[in-house]
Amino acid sequence: MIAKTPAAAHALRRLLLLLSLLAIPAAVRADAPRPAVKGGEAYRTAFQAIVDNKLDAARDALTKIEDPAERKAIAAWLDFVRCRFEPAAAAVKDALAANPRQPLALLLHARMSAAPEDAFAAAQSAVAEDPDNPVILWWSGEFCPPKQQPLREKWLEHLVEIGGPPDVPRGLDLARELLDSLRKLAGRETDRVVKGTRGELPIALRAGMGPAVSVALDDGRALQLTFDTGASALMLPKPTLSTLPHEVIGKATAYTVTGRTSVDRVLVDSFSVGALQYKSLMAVGSPHNALLGMSLFKHHTLVIDFANKRIVAHADRAEFEKEWAEQIRAAEAVDFVLLRNSILVPITVACGEKQTTGAILLDTGSGVTALSTRFAAAWNAEAAVPYDPGAARNIVGAAGRGQTQVGSMPNATISIGKWSLPSPRMPVIDLSATRNANGIDVSAILGIGEMSRRQFLIIDSPQRKLYIGPPQGR
């Protein structure tokens, strides 16, 4: 069980707070626009049902879709939103074989592609085929490279005209905020590494919470942050930001289960991670929190070396492969999907003799490993696995005090490849707020406690590979 010790309680609060970087409440506003979807009537019905998170209705409509490409595309989306990436990828392949121009299949191909050029080409084709579909306009924009930001602005302008993304709460406001920020950037390239190819920082493991790292600021001061792979961005406290050369380029809204708070979207002139120096780095201003998130490492290979208590970021591929060749040979490699800087790894979950699949979010900022309430409840309904929904617990988030649901699943085991994480009472936490950040239901969250039992983890973002080192002490 969790939240019965100060450290565990802090871990739960930390978990919920860190969702503020990627999480949006699950309830979609009643006045959300209806997507102008191209396709047959049953396809449009299924599409809208998934937007409304009515998956049973979508499955019913799926059986009535006659066009094979449309049918496979909806089947792929149903698997995708439940983090069943392998069957989703197979269905996308079948859909594009039946119709290479099917827009939803093209979008899903982009979201699961490891090659940036391929993802952009697929997203661009998806918009060309269904230009008034706000869902496709919203999610396709993330694949525009820096030189194509004017195209992304054009898509956002049209998205604002037609009412914003319907599958995202406050979608119109979010689209306007992002459009305003892009206009202020005026085509400037961000997150550039201008010096160094390898950045190394020591980490200090802390009970029940994310590891601490210290970075040197340009003026020689040290700034302590929490190293957090579950955070999609670099978050800097406003008192620190006030002393750094930076530019406020817009507003963003950070959400937790306890409410919402407005934060600044900023462009930091210079920031270093060890010997890696970045220019024009995108970040988020926070009243108090300092988080070293994954936006800095989305194009790098990141080694979390627990045995030597350090992280090492490599911007040079050949240098990485030479330095870590021995560790790579000793590790198990598993594929992952990278969505908006969130690392989602396919998992198998077992309870007794019953098994199902999903995906787990790697989150070094969380002290706990847990299943999501949505995942546990759905599996309970489908297969009658034992599940105690628990009760609401008081928590403290970035926007104040509130409550969230905390339950458990007895004798459950999460497996990532050959790595098994058994628990006599697996914690179950309400993670529904993550759905609209990435358009999927995260099945589980992997905290630092379990990760640190391995000698190392290597997050190879360019190749979408996670290398799992041997257990500590072996």
N, C-alpha and C positions, 0 to 999 in steps of 0.2 A: 504494500500500500504506500501511498505518498502523502505528503503534507501532514505527517505526524511528528516531524522533527523540525527545528528551525531551518536546517539546511534544505530539507525536502520542501518545506513551505516556500522558502526563497526560490528554489528551483521552479516550482509551479508558477510563482509570480513572474519569474524571469521568462519562462516559456511564453506566457501570455503577453508580456510586454514586447517580446521580440516579434510577435506576430504583427505588431504595428507597422513594421517596415514592408510587409507584403500582404497584410490581411485586410479584408473588407467584409462587413457583415453580410450574412447569407441572404437576408431578406431583400428582394428586389423591389424597387418602388412600384406602386400600382400604376403610375402613369408612364411606365417605360414604353418607348415606341415599339411597334411591331416590325420585325425585320422585313424588308422588301426582298424576299427570297425568290430567286429564279428556280423553277423546277415544277414537277408535278404536284398535284394537290396533297397526296399522302406524304410526299417528301417535305413539303412546306409545313404540314401539320406536325410531323416528327421533329423537324428543325425547331419549330416554336416550342414544342414540349421540352426539348433539351434546354433551350434558353430559359424556360420557366422552372427548370430543375424537376420536371415531372417525368422521370425516366420510365416509369411503367407505361404511361401514355405514349411515350416515344417508341417503346418496344411494340406496343399494339399497332401503332401507325406503320412501323417498319414492315410488318407482315403484309401490308397493303401496297407497298411501293413496287411498281412493275419494272421500272427502269433499273437494270442491274448495277450501273455505276452509282445511281442515287441510293439504291438499297445498301450497297457496300459502304458508301461514304457515311451514311447514318449509322450503320453498324460499327464502323471505325470510331465515330465520335462517341457513341455510347461506351465503347471500351476505353477510349481515351479519358473521358471525364471520370472514370473509375480507376484510373491509373493502371489499366491492363494494356501496357504498351506493346507487348509482343503481338497479341491478336489484332490490336489496332493497326500496327504497321502492316501486317499481312492483309487486312481488309483494305487499307489505303492502296496497297500495291494492286489488288484485284480491281478496285474502283478505277484507278488510272489506266489499267490495262483495257477496261471496258470503254472508258472515255478519258483520254489524256487531258481534257479541259474541264473536268468536273471541279467546280470551285472549292467546295468543302474539302474534298480529298487533297487538292493542291495545298490548301491552308494547313491541314493536318500533316501533310508531308513536310512542309516548312517547319512546323513546330517540333518535329521529331528528327530533323536533319542535323548532322554534325558539321556539314560544310556550309559556311556562311553564304557563299555565292549561290549554291544550290537552293538554300532556304529563301534568299531574296528573289531569285528567279521564279520560284514556285508561288511565293506570296504575291508578286507582281502579276502573275498570270491569274491568280485567284481573283484579284480586284478587277482585272480586265474583263473576266468572265461574268462577274456579279458585282458591278460597280456601285449599286445602291444598297447593298447588304451591309448594315452597320456592324454586324459581328465580324465579318471578314475585313472590313476597313479597320476596325480597332486592333484586332490581333495581328494583322499583316504589317502594321507600322513598325513593330519591334524589330523587323528583319532588314529595315533600310540601313545600309552602311552610311558612314558620315557624309560621303559625297552625294548621297541620295536624300539628304534631309529635306530639300525643297519638295521632293515627291511626297515625303511623309507629311509635310505641312499641307500639301494639296489634299491628301486623303483626309487629314483631320478637319480641314475647312469644310469639306463635303459632309463629313461625319457630324459636325456641329450643325450644319444646315438641316440634316434629316433627324436630329434629336438625340445623338449620342448613342453609345453601345447599350442595347437593352438588357444584356446579361451582367451588367455591372451597376451596383447601386450608385446613385449620383453620377451616372455615366456621362451625362452632358457636362456637368461641372468639371469632372476629371478631364474630359477631352478639351475643354476650354483652357484649363490650367496648363495642360501639356502643350497645347498649341501656343499659348502665350510664352512659355519657356523656350520653345524652339525658335520662335521669332526673335527673342532677345539674344539667343545664341548666334543668330545670323550666319549660320553655316560654319561656325568655328568647330574645328575638330577637338573632341574632348578625350580625357583619359589617356593621354599620350605618354608613353615611356620615352624620356629624352636622355636618360643616362643609366648605364648599367644593364646587365642581363640576368642578374641573380640577386635576390633580396632575401636576407635571413634575419629572423627575429627570435629571441628566446621567448618561451611561453612559461607562465606559472600556473600550474593546475590548481584549481580551488574547489573545495567540496561543495557540491550542489549547485554550481554555477559555471559559466563559461570561463575559459582560461584568460589570464591577463597578458597583454603584450605592451611594450613600451616603444614608441617611435620618437625619433629626434626631429623636432621642428627646425625650420630654417634658421631661427635665431638661437639655436642651441638648447632650448627648453625641451624637457621630456614630457610626452603626453601618454598617459596610460589609457588603453582601450580594452574592451572585451573582444577577443577574436571570435567571430560569430559567422559561421557558414550558413546559418539560417536567415541572416539579414541580407537583403538584396542590395544594400547600398552602404557606403561609408556614412556614418552618423557622427557629427561633431557637436560638442556642447557650444551653446551660443557664447559663453564667456571666452572660450578658446578661439572661436571664429572671429570674435571682435578684435583679436590681436593678430590675425592672419590676413594677408591680402586676398580678398575674395569679392565676388559679385553676386548679389541676390538676383536670380533670374526668374523667379516666380514663386508661387505658393503651391504647396501640396497638402493633402489631408492624411494624417496618420490615424489609423483606426485600431482599436482594441475592443474586446468584448465589453468593456466598461464605458465606451463612448468614443468620441473623436476629438482630435486636436489639430490645429493648423500649424504647419511647420514651413520653414523656408527651404526652397530648392536653390542650392548655391553652386557656384563655380569657384573652386579653390585654385589659386594661381599655381602653387607648388606644394607637393606632398611627397614624402619619401617612405618607402618600406625597406629598411636596410639600405643596400646600395642601389635599389631601384628608385629612380626619381621620376615622378609624374608631373605633367603640366596640364593645366585646365581640367582639373579633376572634378567630376560631378559628385556632390555630397548633399546631405540633408542636415539642416540645423535643428538641434534639439535643445530643450531647456536644460537637460542634465546629462543625457546618455552619450557615451562615447563607444561606438561599435566599429570594428574593422570588418566590414561586410564583403560580400563576394564580388561587388562591382569592380574592385581593383584587380581581381584574378580571373575574370571571365575569359580572357584570351591567353592565360598562362597555365602552366602546370604547377600545382601547389602540393607540396609534401608536408604532411603533418607528422613530424618525427617525434612520436611520444617517447621512444626509448631515450632520446637525447634532449627532450623538452625544447623543441624549436619548430618553427615553420620555415620552409624555404620555398620561395616563388621563383620560377624559371621563365624568362621571356625568350630564351634561346633553346630550341628543340634539341639540337645536337648536344649542347652542354648538359641538358637534363638527362638524356639517354646515356651519356657517358658516365655521369656521376652516380646514377641510381641503377645501373645495369644489374648489379648483383641483387638488389632489393626487388627489382621487377621480376627477376627469375624466381625468387622465393615467394612471390605474392600470387594470390588468386585475382584474376581480372574479371570484372563484371561491367556490363554496359550501364549507362545511366542517361536520363533525359535532362537537359538543361533548359529550364523555362524561366525567363526573366531573372537569371542568376540564381535560381533555386535548383539544387541538385536532388533529383528524384530517382531513386534506385529501385528496380523491381524487387519484390519480396514474395516469399511464400509464407503464409500464416497457417499454423496447424493448431487444432484444439481437439485432443483425443485422436480419433481416426479421421477427422474431417479436415480438409485443406481448402484454401482459397488463395488468390493472388491479389497483389496491389502494388503500391510503391511507397517508399519511406523517404522522408525529407531529412537530409543530413544537417544537423543543427548543433554545432559546438557550443552555441550560446545557451542551450538547454541542459539542465542537469539530469533530466529524466528521459527514458525511452518509453513511449506509450502508443497505443492504438488510438484512432480517432473514434468519437462517438458515432458518427455517421457510418463508418466502416463496420463497427461492432454491431450496431443495430440492424444494418442491412443483412449481415451474415447470420445473425440470430433469426431474422425473419425468413431467410432463404433455407437455412440448414438446421435450425433449432439448436445452435451451439449455445452453451451456457453463457449468460452475460448479465451482470448486475449493473444497471444504469447508474446506480449510486444516487447522489443527491447534490444539490447546489452547494458550492463552497464559496465563502467570501474570498475575494482576491483584490489585489491592488494593481491597476494598470496605468498606462501613461496618461489616461484622461480621468483618472480618479478611481474610486472604489466601485466594486460591482460583484457579480456572482458568475460562476460557470459550473458546468456539470462535470463531476469527477466520479467515475465508476471503475469497474474491473472485469476482467475475463480470466477465470481460473484455468491454470495449466495450459497456457497458450505459449506458443513458440514462434518467434519471427526468424526467418532464415533469409540471409543475403548470400546467395551462392551456397557455399559450404559452411558459412559462418552462421551458427545457430545461437539465438538469444532466448533461452527458455525462462519462464517466470511462473511461479506458483500462483500468483495473482497479478496478471499483466495490467498495469494502469490503463484506463481508458479516459481520454480527455476530449472535450468538445473543441475540435479544430475546424468547425464549419466555416469560420471566418476566412480561412485560407482559400475557399473555393473560387471566389470571384477575383482573387489576385492573379490566378493562373488558369481559371476556367476548368479546374478539376477538383475532385475531392481527394485530398491527401489521405492515404490510408493510415499512416503512422509517422512518428517522429523519432529520430535516432539521436540521443543525447550524448554529451561528452563522457558520461560515466562508462558507457559500454564501449565507445570508441577508444578510450584511453587504455583499455585492456589489450589492445593490439600494439605491436612494435611501431607500426606506422600505417598511415593511409595516404595514398597518392591520388589526388583529384586531377585527372588529365582532361581538362575542359576542351582543348582542341580536338581530341580524339574521342571524347565522351566515354572515358574508361575510368573506373575506380579500381585501384590496386589495393587489396586488403592484405596487410602484412601478417606474419605469424603472431600468435599470442605472446604477450610479455612473459619473459622468463624462459622462453624456449630457444 
